[in-house]
Amino acid sequence: MGSAQFIGPMPYLSSANSPWIGATFSYYHLENFETGAFSVPGVAKSSGTFLNSGGNTDSVDADDGVIDGFGKNGRSLFLGSGSTGITFTFNSATLGSLPTYAGVVWTDGVGAITFEAFDENGVSLGTRTGIHADTSIGGTTGEDRFYGCIHEGGISKIKLKNVSGGVEMDHLQYGIPTQRFSISGTVSFRDLSQPSKAPSTLKLELRTPVTALLFRTVTATVNPDGTFTVSNLPPGKYNVAAKEATWLKKAWGDIDIRTGDATGLTFDLINGDCDGNNSIGTDDYLILNSSFDTSLGDAGFDSRGDLNRDEYVGTDDYLILNKSFDVDGDD
């Protein structure tokens, strides 16, 4: 049922950094392993032992009551074979249904880290990989990252591993949200021959805050007055950017739709990106040149060169491209 959406790797020092904390769930559980026993409702772990405080333990930083760059004084889950990893399997009979949100925090290990989620039938939904391990095994927390997945058909299990050495993790969390939210705002498309020629759609990228990794791309319908609304979005914190056709990408910044809708986003988009690579340069000139002095219906007409959308590629389009030459859109 639908595609999976992966979140992370996100820096994580306390439960406040979870993209899901604060959202309303029909049920939700965050397990910090501080009891030193695996008493997580409706979940089985494939392997791993608990590390007590001290030594090389690398718990989530805040679990000992203070964020100080070290997780030695908390507890974590550890497996000596990092390449094997630890799998958490969810029991729908115990929980009532499979969670649609599931994630865990990687706290220590060596090499590339891989997070994998599986659908309701045990089929892999894909992976998210990160490279952020430092060289310390002394409980440092600057490398700690949250990995998560959202899948509306249900998540049967998740797995976290790294390339070599041991793997350590903390703050397993999962649940089903009871609400979904919307984002809305206004977009202006520069340099049109007339307002009625504006695109009727707008592509919005939802990205993970801080790391800006792509979470989901959605298409909004743009009304004649430039307003748009995208509804039925999963609760969370996201970075939002807009891009459409020959206009450069523009980032808005972070939004929070864990407890309510996000409104008032505004995008003023720069025109001239004929090839759609989010940069205005020589390649865009070549596209425009190749169809110069042609109209809609003529052989050789290329709508990508018709920047002002007057159905003719001519001097006005060159002027639009010239004024923004060598400009890049936001990342």
N, C-alpha and C positions, 0 to 999 in steps of 0.2 A: 504494500500500500504506500505509494509515493516513494520518493528518493530520500536517502539519509542525508542529514546535514551535520557536518562535523564542526566542532568548535575547538580552538586551541591549536598549538600549545600557548596557553596564557600564563603570565607570571602569577604566582599564587603564594601568599604569605599567611592568609587567614581565610576563614569561611566567608568573610565579607567580599573576597575577590571572586567568589563563585558567580557566574553570570546568571544563576537561577535563584540565589538567595533573595527573598522578598516577594517572589512570585507566589500566586495562590495555587496550591496543588490539592487534588483529591486525596493523595497521600504523597509524602516526601520523606526521605530519610538521608541524613548525612552521618556517616560513620567515621569517627576520628580515631578509632582503635585504641583509645586511651585506657580502656579497661584491661587491655592485654589479652583479651579473649575474643574469638570470632563469634559474636552473638547477634549477627546482622539478620534481621527478619527477612525471610524469603530469598536468601542468597547463599550460594555455596561457593567456596574458593577452591581452586584446583590444587593449590599447594601454598607454601610459605609459612614462616614462623614470625612471631612478634618479637621485636627488639624493645627491651626496656630502656629507660632513660640512662644516659651516660655513654661513654665510649664513642663509637662511630654512628650511633643512632641519628637518623635524619628524619625527624617528624616535621610536619607543617610548622612553620616558625611560631605562630601564635598559640600553639597548643600548650605551651608551658606558661602562658599568661603574659608573655612579653614578646614583641617583635624586635629581635636584636641581631639578626643575621645568622642565628644558629638554631637547629632543631634537636640538639642533643638531649634536652630535658623532657621531651615528649616520647611517644611511642609510635612505631611504624610497622608495616608489614614487609618482610624481607624474604627473598629467595636467592640462593647462591648461584643458580643458573639463570642469569639475566636473559640469555638467548631463548630459553624456554618460556620465560614469562609467567605471569599469574593471570588466570582466567576467573572471572566472576560470573556465575550462572544464576539467572533469576528464575524463581519458581512462581508461575502464574497461579497455581492452586493456593499457595500461601498468601500471595499478595492480592489475589482477586483478579488480576490481569497483569500482563507484562508492562514494565515501565516504558514510557516513550522518551524519557530523558534519562541518560545514564552517563556518568563520568567518574574520573578518579585523578588523583594528583601524583605525578612522578616526582620523587624527591632525591633519588641518587642512583648512580650506575655509570656505565662507560659506553661511549659511542652513540650512534643514532638510536633514537627512541621511536617505537612504533606502537600506536594505539589502534585497535581493531574492534569493530562492533558487528554483531550478527543479528539478523532479522528473526521474526517469530518462528521461522522454520529452521533456524540454525545456519542459514546461508550468510556468508560474509557481505556486509554492507559497504566494505571498503576500509581503508586505513588512513591515518593521518600520522605523518612522520615529523620529528623534530630533532634538531641538533643543538643542544644547549647545555650538555653536561660539562661541568668544570673538572678540574683535575683533583679535587679534594674529596676525601671520604670521611671528613671530620665534622659532618653535620651542617655544612654551609647551606643556606637556603636561597641564595640568589639565583640558583639554577632551577628551582622548583617550578613546575608547570602543570596546569590543569588541562586535561584532554576530555572531551565529551562528545556525545552524539545525540541527535534528535531523530526519531523515526516513528511516524504515527502508526505504523503497523505493529509496533512493539519491538522491544530489544530483548533478545533471549540471553545474551551474554556479551561481555566486553573483555578485552585482553590487553595487557600492557607488558612490553618487554623492551630490552635494549641489547646492543650487539654482543657485549661480553661482560665478564665479571658478574657480580650480583645485580639485582634490581630491587629497588626500595620504593614503596608507595604509601599513600595516606589519603584520607578524606574521600572515601567511596561515597557517591551520592546518586540518587535515582528517584524517579517519581512520575506522576501524570498531572499536568497542569489542568486547571478547571476553566481557565479563560485564555482568550487570544485577543490580540490588540492590532491597532492600525497605526500607520504613519501618514501624515498628510502635509501638504505645503503648496508652494507655487514655483513654477519654472518659467523663465523667459528665454526664448531662443533669439539670439542676436541676428541682425542683418537680413531679415526677411523682406521680400518685396511688399508683402501685406500680411497682417496678422493671421488671416484665414489660412495661410500657407504653413502655419506651424505644425510640427509633427503631432500626431494624436496619441503617441505613446512616449514613455520615458523609462529607460532601464535604470533600475536602482540596485546597487551592490550593497549587501549587508556584510560587514566584515567584523572580525573579532577585534575588540578594542585593544590598543597598544600594539599588538603584532600585526593587525590589519590583514590577517589571512581571510580569504573569501569564505563566507558562510553560506550565502544564498544570493542569487540574482533574481529579482522580480521585475515584472513589467507593469507599470502603472498606466492607466488611461488618463490622458491629459484633456481637460475640458477646454472649451474655446477661450475662457478667461485665464488659462494657464494653471488652474488649480488641479491637484491630483490627490488621490487617496489610495493606499494599498491596505487591504484589510486581511484579517485571518492570519496574522503573523504570530509565531510562537513567542512567548515572553522571554525576554533576555536583554542584555546590553549589547549594542552594536555600533559600529562606525558605518556611516552611510555616505555613498557617493553616487552621482548621477551622470549618465552618458547617453547620448542619442545621435545616431547618424553622423553628420559632419561636424557636430559640436564636441568640443573637448570635455573631458571628464572634470567634474567639480565635486570636491568633497565637502560635506557639511560638518562632519565631526561625529561625536558620540551621542547616541540617544539611549534612553532607558525605557523599555516597554515591559518591565516586569510587573508593574501594578496598574498601568494605564496607557492610553494612547499618546503618541508623540505628534505634536502639531507645530505649525509655524516654520517648517523647513523651507528655505528659499534657495533657488539655484539660478544664477545668471550665467548662461552658457556661451562660450566664445566659439564662433563659427570659423571654418576653414580646414577642417580635418577630412580631406577628401578620401583618404585611404583607410580611415578609421583606426589608426594606430596610436591615437591620443597624442599626436605631435604634429605641428604644422611646419612643413619643410619642403624640400626639393621634390620629393615623391608626389606631394599634393599638386605642385605646379605641373608636373608631367601629366597627371590625370586631367587637369583642367586644360592644358595645352592640346591634348589629344582630341578633345571634343569642342575646341574653341570655335565660336561662330556657328554652332549648330542649335537647332531647336528640337523640342520634343517631337518625335516622329521621324526626324532626319536620321539617315545612316550615320553612325558614329557618335550619336548623342549619348552622353554618359551622365546620368542624373547626379552622380557624385560631384561633378564639376559645377552643377547648377546650385551654387551655395545659397543664393537668395530665393530659390524656388520660384522663379518667374518663367520657368520652362524654356529658358534660353541661356546658353553658356557664353558669356561675353565679358566686356570690360568691367562691369559692376562686380562680377565674381572675382576677377583679378584684384580689384581694390579691397575686397573683403579679405582675401588671402594675404595680400601685402601687409595690411595693417597688423596682422597677428603672426607674421612669419617668424619662425624660430621660437614659437611659444609652445610649451608642453602643458598638457592637462595634469591634474593632480594624480598622484599614485592611487 
